[in-house]
């Protein structure tokens, strides 16, 4: 059973996770893995500082980092931004936070790997839990073991405290997955952007975490977390009907509607008309109302075929804002990630269905109060 976004008891341990800032290998489109050749770009340094400003609201008891250079550089810039406001806690370099090993692929260009190792690349993309190098090393399985060992070691030391983890995309996905009960087969299903901020809370002694938010990037000036270059298909923004009653309270929703990011508004026919529909009319956003059974049938088609698009003749990204009952949203998320319980009453969840891929991606879970009040939005 997964435990994403359930109601925590107190006292709890709060864990903030940040992926390192943009690097030279990110810019060049190369696999980084556990290699240590990549360093921050100029944009990376700027984004790391903005991230540090966004983290000033937290009073950390400890900071844990990967030993790799790109993470150490990111951490130092974050600490610089924290120093004027916060007392700097102990910083621990932990080798269990090292990025996934990509063996012979490290340093190679993404396209080069895709062309030279087509069969292995397909396995990596579609079945990462059985992907192997030389039939002896299973990198995703090993990374998940590494993440679980980290939780077993660190959480017992910091019960009831707040800690910061600065690590890598793969490492953070494994940490979040092992905390909430997602299997290694879903390795690609949680997005971790450069300098994206995620939050877990652990309320028990069994290392079972609750995902409070995922991959927030508003502090970098982004209305929505960016997709990787060339990504197409469907992107759905899931919003509970309960969040639409007080638009003034959730100003992020208004910014979203007016951002030109939304191509379509879809509403569950079983819920009554809401103020967002009027905003969409003024923003000239097409609207569609579907019965619940038709809604789920449509989603199943997208999940299975991955070829649905309003502009089917061109590779494009179509973004739909979905307003529906909590029950229907839970069904959609279950279909996407096999998540059985997910309360997004105070969040907007973002799912990407990439074309020509067998998996779906939970791109973000954004806390409406924080992004509306700009607590996590310091770089407008």
VOPAGU-2260 file (C-alpha; in pm, 1 decimal, decimal comma):
REM VOPAGU-2260
SITE   aa  ch    i         X         Y         Z
SITE  UNK   A    0       0,0       0,0       0,0
SITE  UNK   A    1     133,2     342,7     -90,0
SITE  UNK   A    2     123,3     629,0     156,7
SITE  UNK   A    3     145,2     938,6     -61,7
SITE  UNK   A    4       1,7    1251,9      95,3
SITE  UNK   A    5    -192,0    1088,1     378,1
SITE  UNK   A    6    -253,2    1279,1     700,6
SITE  UNK   A    7      50,2    1263,1     933,3
SITE  UNK   A    8      50,2    1236,6    1310,2
SITE  UNK   A    9     287,0    1444,3    1522,6
SITE  UNK   A   10     568,4    1473,2    1600,5
SITE  UNK   A   11     704,8    1396,8    1257,4
SITE  UNK   A   12    1039,1    1409,1    1080,8
SITE  UNK   A   13    1041,2    1647,1     785,4
SITE  UNK   A   14    1280,6    1579,7     498,5
SITE  UNK   A   15    1337,9    1835,6     221,6
SITE  UNK   A   16    1499,1    1695,2     -93,3
SITE  UNK   A   17    1670,0    1907,2    -359,2
SITE  UNK   A   18    1828,5    1791,6    -682,1
SITE  UNK   A   19    2156,6    1958,3    -776,5
SITE  UNK   A   20    2152,6    2261,2   -1007,1
SITE  UNK   A   21    2202,7    2251,7   -1384,1
SITE  UNK   A   22    2539,7    2117,7   -1497,4
SITE  UNK   A   23    2763,3    2104,7   -1801,4
SITE  UNK   A   24    2653,0    1748,0   -1874,8
SITE  UNK   A   25    2287,2    1853,0   -1844,0
SITE  UNK   A   26    2354,3    2123,1   -2103,5
SITE  UNK   A   27    2536,6    1883,4   -2334,5
SITE  UNK   A   28    2283,0    1600,0   -2305,4
SITE  UNK   A   29    2524,0    1347,2   -2153,8
SITE  UNK   A   30    2470,2    1071,2   -1899,1
SITE  UNK   A   31    2623,2    1174,8   -1567,2
SITE  UNK   A   32    2560,5     877,7   -1340,2
SITE  UNK   A   33    2813,1     837,9   -1061,8
SITE  UNK   A   34    3091,1    1004,9   -1263,2
SITE  UNK   A   35    3236,9    1326,8   -1125,9
SITE  UNK   A   36    3332,7    1517,4   -1440,9
SITE  UNK   A   37    3030,2    1749,9   -1453,6
SITE  UNK   A   38    3016,1    2092,2   -1284,1
SITE  UNK   A   39    2755,4    2366,7   -1244,7
SITE  UNK   A   40    2684,3    2611,1   -1525,4
SITE  UNK   A   41    2631,3    2983,7   -1472,8
SITE  UNK   A   42    2255,7    2922,8   -1470,7
SITE  UNK   A   43    2314,2    2641,4   -1223,5
SITE  UNK   A   44    2478,8    2878,3    -975,0
SITE  UNK   A   45    2194,4    3131,5   -1009,4
SITE  UNK   A   46    1926,3    2864,9    -961,4
SITE  UNK   A   47    2106,1    2717,2    -661,4
SITE  UNK   A   48    2103,5    3059,3    -494,3
SITE  UNK   A   49    1732,5    3105,0    -567,5
SITE  UNK   A   50    1675,8    2762,7    -414,2
SITE  UNK   A   51    1863,0    2863,4    -101,2
SITE  UNK   A   52    1640,3    3170,2     -68,2
SITE  UNK   A   53    1330,0    2951,7    -100,1
SITE  UNK   A   54    1464,6    2724,0     175,4
SITE  UNK   A   55    1509,2    3010,2     424,2
SITE  UNK   A   56    1166,7    2928,7     569,5
SITE  UNK   A   57    1303,0    2603,2     715,4
SITE  UNK   A   58    1511,3    2561,7    1029,6
SITE  UNK   A   59    1725,3    2261,4     942,9
SITE  UNK   A   60    1878,0    2036,2    1207,2
SITE  UNK   A   61    2112,5    1862,3     962,6
SITE  UNK   A   62    2208,5    1862,0     595,4
SITE  UNK   A   63    2307,2    1548,7     402,4
SITE  UNK   A   64    2475,9    1564,3      62,5
SITE  UNK   A   65    2621,9    1344,1    -206,3
SITE  UNK   A   66    3003,2    1359,6    -233,0
SITE  UNK   A   67    2996,7    1439,9    -607,1
SITE  UNK   A   68    3121,1    1783,2    -717,2
SITE  UNK   A   69    2795,8    1906,1    -873,0
SITE  UNK   A   70    2611,0    1845,7    -547,4
SITE  UNK   A   71    2887,2    1998,3    -334,8
SITE  UNK   A   72    2878,3    2312,7    -550,0
SITE  UNK   A   73    2499,4    2332,2    -522,9
SITE  UNK   A   74    2514,1    2285,0    -145,4
SITE  UNK   A   75    2771,6    2559,9     -95,0
SITE  UNK   A   76    2559,9    2810,7    -287,6
SITE  UNK   A   77    2247,3    2711,0     -91,1
SITE  UNK   A   78    2438,6    2759,3     233,7
SITE  UNK   A   79    2545,2    3106,4     119,1
SITE  UNK   A   80    2179,9    3199,5      68,6
SITE  UNK   A   81    2078,1    3048,5     404,6
SITE  UNK   A   82    2349,3    3212,1     618,9
SITE  UNK   A   83    2195,7    3562,3     661,1
SITE  UNK   A   84    1872,5    3413,9     802,3
SITE  UNK   A   85    1942,8    3068,8     940,5
SITE  UNK   A   86    2188,1    2905,1    1173,3
SITE  UNK   A   87    2380,0    2660,8     956,0
SITE  UNK   A   88    2344,0    2303,2    1087,3
SITE  UNK   A   89    2601,2    2023,3    1056,7
SITE  UNK   A   90    2662,4    1912,9     696,2
SITE  UNK   A   91    2727,5    1542,5     636,5
SITE  UNK   A   92    2867,1    1397,2     313,6
SITE  UNK   A   93    2707,0    1056,0     267,9
SITE  UNK   A   94    2817,4     812,5      -4,1
SITE  UNK   A   95    2474,2     648,5       7,1
SITE  UNK   A   96    2347,7     961,8    -171,2
SITE  UNK   A   97    2577,8     910,3    -471,8
SITE  UNK   A   98    2394,8     901,5    -804,5
SITE  UNK   A   99    2301,8     577,9    -981,8
SITE  UNK   A  100    2593,4     416,5   -1164,4
SITE  UNK   A  101    2542,3     413,7   -1540,5
SITE  UNK   A  102    2864,3     220,4   -1599,6
SITE  UNK   A  103    2986,0     240,0   -1962,0
SITE  UNK   A  104    2717,4     496,9   -2054,0
SITE  UNK   A  105    2860,4     766,6   -1830,0
SITE  UNK   A  106    2984,7    1060,8   -2034,7
SITE  UNK   A  107    2806,7     945,2   -2350,8
SITE  UNK   A  108    2543,9    1158,0   -2522,3
SITE  UNK   A  109    2180,9    1050,3   -2479,8
SITE  UNK   A  110    2132,8    1020,4   -2854,9
SITE  UNK   A  111    2454,3     821,2   -2890,8
SITE  UNK   A  112    2334,0     564,1   -2636,5
SITE  UNK   A  113    1990,7     548,4   -2798,7
SITE  UNK   A  114    2144,3     469,1   -3137,8
SITE  UNK   A  115    2435,3     242,3   -3038,5
SITE  UNK   A  116    2258,1      44,1   -2766,5
SITE  UNK   A  117    1900,6      46,2   -2894,7
SITE  UNK   A  118    1787,0    -275,5   -2724,6
SITE  UNK   A  119    1945,9    -190,8   -2390,6
SITE  UNK   A  120    1813,1     164,3   -2412,6
SITE  UNK   A  121    1459,8      34,2   -2465,9
SITE  UNK   A  122    1494,9    -187,2   -2159,7
SITE  UNK   A  123    1627,0     107,8   -1956,2
SITE  UNK   A  124    1334,0     325,5   -2057,4
SITE  UNK   A  125    1052,7      73,4   -2029,5
SITE  UNK   A  126    1163,7    -183,5   -1769,8
SITE  UNK   A  127    1431,0     -15,4   -1554,4
SITE  UNK   A  128    1388,3    -270,1   -1273,9
SITE  UNK   A  129    1534,9    -546,9   -1493,1
SITE  UNK   A  130    1785,5    -330,4   -1680,0
SITE  UNK   A  131    2139,2    -462,3   -1638,2
SITE  UNK   A  132    2496,8    -398,0   -1743,1
SITE  UNK   A  133    2674,2    -719,6   -1850,6
SITE  UNK   A  134    2395,5    -928,5   -1691,7
SITE  UNK   A  135    2560,0    -885,3   -1353,8
SITE  UNK   A  136    2485,4    -532,3   -1230,8
SITE  UNK   A  137    2129,0    -404,4   -1191,8
SITE  UNK   A  138    2171,7     -29,2   -1131,1
SITE  UNK   A  139    1813,0      59,3   -1036,2
SITE  UNK   A  140    1778,9    -232,3    -793,6
SITE  UNK   A  141    2110,0    -139,6    -632,1
SITE  UNK   A  142    2008,3     226,4    -607,7
SITE  UNK   A  143    1684,5     133,9    -429,2
SITE  UNK   A  144    1879,4     -79,7    -181,1
SITE  UNK   A  145    2115,1     213,5    -126,6
SITE  UNK   A  146    1821,5     449,1     -62,8
SITE  UNK   A  147    1660,7     214,9     186,0
SITE  UNK   A  148    1989,3     179,6     372,6
SITE  UNK   A  149    2013,5     558,4     391,7
SITE  UNK   A  150    1666,4     587,4     547,4
SITE  UNK   A  151    1741,5     308,5     794,1
SITE  UNK   A  152    2056,7     487,1     907,6
SITE  UNK   A  153    1952,8     853,0     906,4
SITE  UNK   A  154    1589,8     862,1    1020,4
SITE  UNK   A  155    1665,1     705,5    1357,6
SITE  UNK   A  156    1909,7     990,4    1425,5
SITE  UNK   A  157    1664,1    1270,8    1346,6
SITE  UNK   A  158    1322,6    1174,4    1481,5
SITE  UNK   A  159    1106,4    1486,3    1508,2
SITE  UNK   A  160    1364,1    1703,8    1329,4
SITE  UNK   A  161    1392,2    1872,5     988,2
SITE  UNK   A  162    1671,4    1770,3     753,8
SITE  UNK   A  163    1780,5    1876,5     406,1
SITE  UNK   A  164    1907,6    1632,1     144,0
SITE  UNK   A  165    2093,3    1767,1    -160,2
SITE  UNK   A  166    2152,2    1488,4    -407,9
SITE  UNK   A  167    2070,2    1370,9    -761,3
SITE  UNK   A  168    1769,5    1301,9    -981,8
SITE  UNK   A  169    1799,7     924,4    -964,2
SITE  UNK   A  170    1893,8     919,4    -596,9
SITE  UNK   A  171    1603,3    1142,1    -498,8
SITE  UNK   A  172    1357,1     933,5    -700,9
SITE  UNK   A  173    1478,4     621,4    -521,2
SITE  UNK   A  174    1458,1     793,6    -181,4
SITE  UNK   A  175    1101,4     910,7    -242,6
SITE  UNK   A  176     995,6     577,7    -392,7
SITE  UNK   A  177    1130,5     367,8    -105,8
SITE  UNK   A  178     971,0     606,3     144,9
SITE  UNK   A  179     620,6     588,2      -5,1
SITE  UNK   A  180     619,0     231,8    -134,8
SITE  UNK   A  181     672,9     268,1    -510,6
SITE  UNK   A  182     851,6     -24,1    -674,9
SITE  UNK   A  183    1170,3       2,1    -886,7
SITE  UNK   A  184     963,5     -50,4   -1202,0
SITE  UNK   A  185     835,8     306,9   -1145,2
SITE  UNK   A  186    1189,4     451,1   -1139,8
SITE  UNK   A  187    1120,0     688,9   -1429,6
SITE  UNK   A  188     777,5     788,7   -1298,0
SITE  UNK   A  189     877,8    1066,4   -1055,6
SITE  UNK   A  190    1029,6    1380,3   -1207,3
SITE  UNK   A  191    1317,6    1553,6   -1032,2
SITE  UNK   A  192    1415,4    1879,5   -1203,4
SITE  UNK   A  193    1739,1    2064,1   -1139,8
SITE  UNK   A  194    1687,2    2249,6    -808,5
SITE  UNK   A  195    1337,2    2103,9    -773,8
SITE  UNK   A  196    1220,1    2093,0    -410,8
SITE  UNK   A  197    1032,8    1794,7    -267,7
SITE  UNK   A  198     914,3    1723,2      86,0
SITE  UNK   A  199     852,4    1402,2     279,6
SITE  UNK   A  200     723,3    1361,0     633,3
SITE  UNK   A  201     784,5    1052,1     844,1
SITE  UNK   A  202     539,0    1013,6    1130,1
SITE  UNK   A  203     618,2     658,5    1238,6
SITE  UNK   A  204     918,7     452,5    1337,7
SITE  UNK   A  205     874,5     228,2    1035,1
SITE  UNK   A  206    1028,6     471,5     782,9
SITE  UNK   A  207     699,6     511,1     597,9
SITE  UNK   A  208     692,9     857,0     441,8
SITE  UNK   A  209     419,2    1089,8     323,2
SITE  UNK   A  210     480,1    1301,0      16,3
SITE  UNK   A  211     383,0    1656,9     103,1
SITE  UNK   A  212     495,6    1799,9    -231,2
SITE  UNK   A  213     706,2    1696,9    -527,5
SITE  UNK   A  214     939,8    1883,7    -762,4
SITE  UNK   A  215     836,7    2241,4    -686,7
SITE  UNK   A  216    1020,5    2480,9    -920,4
SITE  UNK   A  217     823,8    2804,8    -876,7
SITE  UNK   A  218    1124,7    2963,4    -706,7
SITE  UNK   A  219    1303,1    2936,2   -1042,9
SITE  UNK   A  220    1037,1    3147,7   -1212,6
SITE  UNK   A  221     847,8    2848,8   -1356,4
SITE  UNK   A  222     469,7    2824,6   -1343,4
SITE  UNK   A  223     500,7    2449,7   -1405,9
SITE  UNK   A  224     807,3    2224,1   -1385,2
SITE  UNK   A  225     969,4    2211,0   -1727,6
SITE  UNK   A  226     962,3    1895,5   -1934,4
SITE  UNK   A  227    1282,2    1769,9   -2091,9
SITE  UNK   A  228    1348,7    1902,8   -2440,4
SITE  UNK   A  229    1154,4    1721,3   -2708,0
SITE  UNK   A  230     897,1    1569,7   -2472,8
SITE  UNK   A  231     551,5    1546,8   -2624,6
SITE  UNK   A  232     218,1    1381,2   -2555,7
SITE  UNK   A  233     -40,8    1469,0   -2290,9
SITE  UNK   A  234      10,8    1656,4   -1965,9
SITE  UNK   A  235    -273,5    1656,7   -1715,2
SITE  UNK   A  236    -303,9    1892,7   -1420,0
SITE  UNK   A  237    -532,2    1737,7   -1159,4
SITE  UNK   A  238    -723,2    1979,9    -939,1
SITE  UNK   A  239    -979,2    1884,4    -678,1
SITE  UNK   A  240   -1319,9    2049,0    -711,3
SITE  UNK   A  241   -1279,1    2159,7    -347,2
SITE  UNK   A  242    -989,9    2388,0    -447,2
SITE  UNK   A  243   -1196,5    2586,6    -697,3
SITE  UNK   A  244   -1437,1    2753,3    -455,1
SITE  UNK   A  245   -1206,0    3031,4    -338,9
SITE  UNK   A  246    -996,2    3148,2    -633,1
SITE  UNK   A  247    -865,6    3450,3    -441,5
SITE  UNK   A  248    -719,4    3219,4    -176,6
SITE  UNK   A  249    -536,6    3013,9    -438,2
SITE  UNK   A  250    -394,8    3282,8    -666,4
SITE  UNK   A  251    -169,1    3022,4    -827,4
SITE  UNK   A  252    -472,0    2880,8   -1008,6
SITE  UNK   A  253    -547,2    3220,8   -1162,7
SITE  UNK   A  254    -182,1    3261,4   -1267,4
SITE  UNK   A  255    -194,8    2915,7   -1420,9
SITE  UNK   A  256    -508,2    2992,4   -1622,7
SITE  UNK   A  257    -356,1    3318,7   -1748,8
SITE  UNK   A  258     -10,9    3174,8   -1824,5
SITE  UNK   A  259     -94,5    3036,1   -2169,7
SITE  UNK   A  260      11,8    2694,7   -2036,6
SITE  UNK   A  261    -336,3    2538,9   -2053,9
SITE  UNK   A  262    -472,6    2408,8   -2384,5
SITE  UNK   A  263    -793,3    2253,6   -2254,2
SITE  UNK   A  264   -1015,1    2256,7   -1945,3
SITE  UNK   A  265   -1179,5    1923,2   -1867,4
SITE  UNK   A  266   -1444,1    1893,8   -1598,9
SITE  UNK   A  267   -1618,0    1600,2   -1439,5
SITE  UNK   A  268   -1984,7    1627,1   -1536,4
SITE  UNK   A  269   -2088,4    1508,3   -1190,1
SITE  UNK   A  270   -1954,7    1824,9   -1021,1
SITE  UNK   A  271   -2128,0    2161,2   -1033,0
SITE  UNK   A  272   -2005,5    2461,4   -1231,3
SITE  UNK   A  273   -1706,0    2640,5   -1076,8
SITE  UNK   A  274   -1544,7    2988,5   -1106,2
SITE  UNK   A  275   -1246,6    2849,6   -1299,6
SITE  UNK   A  276   -1474,2    2777,7   -1593,5
SITE  UNK   A  277   -1549,9    3150,5   -1617,4
SITE  UNK   A  278   -1177,4    3231,2   -1602,9
SITE  UNK   A  279   -1117,0    2980,6   -1881,7
SITE  UNK   A  280   -1381,4    3146,6   -2098,4
SITE  UNK   A  281   -1207,9    3483,4   -2059,9
SITE  UNK   A  282    -871,4    3319,4   -2137,0
SITE  UNK   A  283   -1028,0    3156,3   -2447,5
SITE  UNK   A  284    -941,7    2805,8   -2327,3
SITE  UNK   A  285   -1156,7    2530,9   -2485,5
SITE  UNK   A  286   -1370,7    2338,0   -2236,8
SITE  UNK   A  287   -1500,6    1984,0   -2231,9
SITE  UNK   A  288   -1727,4    1814,4   -1978,7
SITE  UNK   A  289   -1721,6    1435,7   -1955,1
SITE  UNK   A  290   -1910,0    1173,4   -1759,2
SITE  UNK   A  291   -1688,6     979,5   -1517,3
SITE  UNK   A  292   -1695,9     655,3   -1716,1
SITE  UNK   A  293   -1605,0     837,2   -2038,2
SITE  UNK   A  294   -1329,8    1023,4   -1855,3
SITE  UNK   A  295   -1166,1     701,9   -1739,0
SITE  UNK   A  296   -1209,2     534,1   -2077,9
SITE  UNK   A  297   -1032,9     828,9   -2241,2
SITE  UNK   A  298    -749,2     816,3   -1992,9
SITE  UNK   A  299    -705,6     442,7   -2044,3
SITE  UNK   A  300    -673,0     504,6   -2418,1
SITE  UNK   A  301    -401,7     763,7   -2358,6
SITE  UNK   A  302    -215,5     541,1   -2114,6
SITE  UNK   A  303    -219,1     240,0   -2346,4
SITE  UNK   A  304    -169,5     399,0   -2686,3
SITE  UNK   A  305      26,0     720,0   -2608,9
SITE  UNK   A  306     -71,1     855,7   -2948,6
SITE  UNK   A  307    -353,4    1088,0   -2851,6
SITE  UNK   A  308    -308,9    1455,1   -2934,1
SITE  UNK   A  309    -531,1    1730,4   -3067,3
SITE  UNK   A  310    -258,5    1794,0   -3323,6
SITE  UNK   A  311    -192,1    1435,4   -3424,7
SITE  UNK   A  312       0,4    1527,7   -3739,3
SITE  UNK   A  313     274,6    1694,6   -3539,7
SITE  UNK   A  314     465,1    1589,4   -3230,0
SITE  UNK   A  315     320,5    1824,6   -2972,2
SITE  UNK   A  316     245,3    1866,3   -2605,1
SITE  UNK   A  317    -116,6    1919,0   -2503,5
SITE  UNK   A  318    -183,8    2033,2   -2146,5
SITE  UNK   A  319    -524,9    1980,6   -1990,8
SITE  UNK   A  320    -646,2    2114,8   -1656,3
SITE  UNK   A  321    -879,3    1857,1   -1501,4
SITE  UNK   A  322   -1130,1    1957,0   -1234,1
SITE  UNK   A  323   -1300,2    1658,0   -1079,4
SITE  UNK   A  324   -1408,3    1487,6    -759,7
SITE  UNK   A  325   -1143,2    1346,6    -528,7
SITE  UNK   A  326   -1268,8     996,8    -610,4
SITE  UNK   A  327   -1215,4    1038,4    -983,8
SITE  UNK   A  328    -871,4    1196,0    -936,3
SITE  UNK   A  329    -772,4     902,9    -713,8
SITE  UNK   A  330    -875,5     662,8    -991,3
SITE  UNK   A  331    -667,1     852,9   -1245,7
SITE  UNK   A  332    -360,7     842,3   -1019,8
SITE  UNK   A  333    -412,4     473,9    -949,5
SITE  UNK   A  334    -410,7     403,0   -1323,0
SITE  UNK   A  335     -94,4     609,5   -1364,8
SITE  UNK   A  336     126,2     492,1   -1078,2
SITE  UNK   A  337     -76,3     223,7    -902,1
SITE  UNK   A  338    -125,4     471,3    -618,1
SITE  UNK   A  339    -410,6     355,8    -399,4
SITE  UNK   A  340    -441,6     652,7    -165,3
SITE  UNK   A  341    -354,7    1007,3    -265,2
SITE  UNK   A  342    -519,0    1306,1    -105,0
SITE  UNK   A  343    -452,9    1609,9    -323,3
SITE  UNK   A  344    -714,7    1830,6    -159,2
SITE  UNK   A  345    -464,4    2116,0    -120,8
SITE  UNK   A  346    -244,8    2039,7    -420,2
SITE  UNK   A  347    -232,0    2032,4    -796,1
SITE  UNK   A  348     -82,2    1709,1    -929,7
SITE  UNK   A  349      82,1    1706,0   -1273,5
SITE  UNK   A  350      98,1    1386,5   -1481,0
SITE  UNK   A  351     282,7    1361,2   -1812,1
SITE  UNK   A  352     196,7    1087,5   -2061,3
SITE  UNK   A  353     492,2    1098,7   -2305,5
SITE  UNK   A  354     434,7     986,1   -2660,8
SITE  UNK   A  355     606,9     661,9   -2756,4
SITE  UNK   A  356     677,6     563,1   -2394,7
SITE  UNK   A  357     522,1     289,3   -2185,9
SITE  UNK   A  358     539,5     481,4   -1857,8
SITE  UNK   A  359     371,4     790,6   -1717,1
SITE  UNK   A  360     545,3    1056,7   -1509,4
SITE  UNK   A  361     424,9    1230,9   -1195,1
SITE  UNK   A  362     588,1    1558,4   -1288,6
SITE  UNK   A  363     498,5    1747,2    -973,2
SITE  UNK   A  364     269,6    1775,5    -673,2
SITE  UNK   A  365     247,4    2145,5    -596,0
SITE  UNK   A  366     111,7    2276,4    -262,4
SITE  UNK   A  367    -145,7    2541,9    -351,2
SITE  UNK   A  368    -112,3    2749,7     -35,4
SITE  UNK   A  369     267,9    2770,4     -61,4
SITE  UNK   A  370     286,6    2851,5    -431,8
SITE  UNK   A  371      -4,0    3096,7    -401,0
SITE  UNK   A  372     149,3    3277,0    -101,8
SITE  UNK   A  373     491,3    3262,9    -276,3
SITE  UNK   A  374     657,9    3089,0      19,7
SITE  UNK   A  375     829,9    2873,9    -239,0
SITE  UNK   A  376     831,2    3144,1    -504,8
SITE  UNK   A  377    1112,8    3392,1    -455,4
SITE  UNK   A  378    1219,3    3456,8    -814,0
SITE  UNK   A  379     916,3    3602,2    -988,8
